[in-house]
Amino acid sequence: METIRLEFQPEIKEKILKLLSSFSSDELKIVEEDIFSDPNFEENKKKLDVAYAKIKNGTAKFYTLEEVDAMLEETISKYEN
């Protein structure tokens, strides 16, 4: 099976579901999702809240592109051999 994600205005949900219900369960499975269905949502939210707080209070560490490039090169070279 393939998966697609549809975004639509709430007022047309009934029409979409009516159309999709014409297919058999072997042909189509409807999986409703929301942001809270992500099993890592709360963990990710906490990490983002911490990062945002550091940015907001000025304690976040920022890197230039050159610094990031150097760190990546160093990490890659450790595992090349």
CORURSUL-V470263 format. One line per field, one symbol per residue. phi: phi as a letter, one per 30 degrees, with the letter a starting at -180 (. if undefined). A space follows every 10 residues. Layout:
phi = ???
This chain:
phi = .cbbcccade dceedddddd ddcddddbbc cdbbdddddc eddddddddd ddddddcicd ccbddddded ddedddddcd c
